[in-house]
Structures are given as structure tokens and as C-alpha cells.
Amino acid sequence: MSNPVVHFEITGGNGTELHDFYRQLFGWDIKADNPMSYGSVSFGGESLTGGITPQWMGLSNLVTVYVRVPDLAEHLRKAESLGGKTLVPPTEIPGGGSFAHFTDPAGNRIGLLKG
């Protein structure tokens, strides 16, 4: 199978307000019991997960999709060879896994997840 989209993030503004908005709009179960106000979204056993977060890493008002890949560095190199640009090199996630970000040739931010 190809590399699937497995996660999304909605970033910007006030995290609590965004959590409330998406809870009320879609009935999403959002848990934000952490110091970063990162709202983890799960869909009851489905493989897609999400996050709703206030501005972080200098990013605001942004939606990012994450694709699961076996090797972050290899996919960043391939993205660059196709006209993309690495934005965030492979970075460990506390508690397991790692991620990276790149832009496609049109400037869209895409995330990669390994884990």
C-alpha cells in the first residue's frame, strides 16, 4: 500500500476556542489535558487522528496533513529532488515516533510521520 494520510493539525489563534468550535461543529472528541493545549482528536478506532493547537513553532492559521512513511530523511530527500523544500528536519516526538515538514513546489506545508 502507498503511504497513507494518518494525521492532521489545525493550528492558529486561541486553542481553547478552536477546540470548542470543532467540538460543536462536528461533535469531535478533543482532549487537551497537556501543558501545550494541544487538542488530540480521535475518531473511535479509525486510523486517522488529528490535533487542534494554538500557534506553535511560529505557525498560525494553518492546516497540515501528515503522511506515514518508513524513512523521514529519505522522503525529505525525494521531496527536495522533486522541487520541494525541507522546513523541519526529522524531529523526535516525546513519547514515541518522529516527524518532519516540507513544502511542495507550490509552497504547501506537508508533514511526514514515522512511528
Summary of the structure (lengths in Angstrom):
residues: 115
radius of gyration: 14.5
end to end distance: 16.5
largest distance: 42.3
contacts: 309
relative contact order: 0.21
helix: 19%
strand: 42%
